[in-house]
Amino acid sequence: MQKPIEVVAAVIRDGDTLLACRRAADRSAGGKWEFPGGKVDPGEAPAEALTREIAEELGVEVRVGALLDRTVTVVGEARIDLACYETRLAGARPDRSTDHDELRWVGVGDLAALDWAAPDLPVVRLLTA
């Protein structure tokens, strides 16, 4: 089996809500919700990758905190090694995304109502437990 794809995601908390992002229809897993982030480049630390990905995708700066969950999920032929980190905004809330067609601030109790991408489900279960 192929080597897992190392991915990081930001669980961005603002007050009592978390940022959920819906993947644009033309992207893989289009229409599914996820926490924003992306692939870790070779030689890059996970926190560096997350800071870079959030700046690229959402145009905002974040402070990366503790690791919340790290799970490998099989999606088709790929193995996704997703590490999700507690993250805080360093400034204003994002209002756009290069990869998503909707950004939504959701209370923890409402997370389960969204149709999440498979790799994000373990951290959603953790957050809602």
C-alpha positions in Angstrom: 0.0 0.0 0.0 1.2 3.5 -0.8 2.7 5.9 1.8 0.1 8.0 3.6 -0.4 11.6 2.4 0.5 13.9 5.3 -2.2 16.6 5.8 -2.8 19.2 8.5 -6.0 20.9 9.4 -6.9 23.9 11.6 -9.8 23.7 14.1 -10.2 27.4 14.3 -12.1 28.5 17.4 -13.6 32.0 17.7 -15.7 32.3 20.9 -18.0 29.3 21.0 -17.9 28.6 17.3 -15.6 26.7 14.9 -14.9 27.4 11.3 -16.2 24.7 8.9 -15.4 25.0 5.2 -17.4 23.4 2.3 -15.2 22.1 -0.5 -16.0 23.7 -3.9 -17.8 21.4 -6.3 -14.9 21.2 -8.7 -12.5 19.9 -6.0 -12.0 16.3 -4.7 -14.7 15.7 -2.0 -16.6 18.6 -3.5 -19.6 19.6 -1.4 -18.2 17.9 1.8 -17.3 20.0 4.8 -13.8 20.0 6.4 -11.6 22.0 8.6 -9.2 24.1 6.4 -5.6 23.1 5.8 -3.6 21.1 3.3 -0.6 18.9 2.5 2.6 19.1 4.4 5.6 19.7 2.0 8.8 17.6 2.4 10.9 18.9 5.2 8.2 21.2 6.5 7.0 21.0 10.2 3.3 20.5 10.6 2.7 23.9 12.3 4.6 25.6 9.5 2.5 23.8 6.9 -0.7 24.8 8.6 0.2 28.4 9.0 1.2 28.5 5.2 -1.9 26.6 4.1 -4.3 28.9 6.0 -2.6 32.0 4.7 -2.9 30.7 1.1 -6.4 29.4 1.4 -8.1 31.9 3.7 -5.8 34.9 3.5 -5.5 35.1 7.3 -2.9 34.5 10.0 -3.3 31.9 12.7 -1.6 30.7 15.8 -1.3 26.9 15.9 -1.8 25.3 19.3 -2.1 21.7 20.5 -2.6 18.6 18.4 -6.3 17.5 18.9 -6.3 14.3 16.7 -4.2 12.4 14.2 -5.9 9.6 12.2 -5.1 7.8 9.0 -8.2 7.4 6.8 -8.4 5.4 3.6 -10.2 7.3 0.8 -10.3 5.3 -2.4 -6.7 4.4 -3.2 -5.3 7.1 -0.9 -4.4 6.9 2.8 -4.8 10.4 4.4 -2.8 11.0 7.5 -4.7 14.0 8.9 -3.4 15.9 12.0 -5.9 18.4 13.4 -4.7 21.3 15.6 -6.4 23.7 17.9 -5.9 27.0 16.1 -6.7 30.7 16.9 -7.0 33.6 14.5 -4.3 36.3 14.8 -6.7 38.9 13.3 -10.0 39.2 11.5 -12.2 36.2 10.5 -11.7 35.0 6.9 -14.4 35.9 4.4 -13.2 33.9 1.4 -11.4 30.8 0.4 -9.5 29.5 -2.6 -10.7 25.9 -2.1 -14.1 26.3 -0.6 -17.5 27.7 -1.7 -18.8 28.4 1.8 -17.3 29.3 5.1 -19.6 28.8 8.2 -19.0 29.4 11.9 -20.7 26.5 13.7 -21.4 25.7 17.3 -19.9 22.4 18.5 -23.4 21.1 19.0 -24.2 21.7 15.3 -21.0 20.1 13.8 -22.6 16.6 13.4 -25.4 18.1 11.2 -22.9 18.9 8.4 -21.8 16.3 5.7 -18.1 16.0 6.6 -15.3 14.6 4.5 -14.2 11.2 5.8 -10.8 12.2 7.1 -12.4 15.0 9.3 -14.9 12.6 11.0 -12.6 11.4 13.8 -12.0 15.0 15.0 -15.6 15.9 14.6 -16.5 12.9 16.8 -13.9 14.0 19.4 -15.1 17.6 19.5 -18.8 16.6 19.9 -18.2 13.8 22.5 
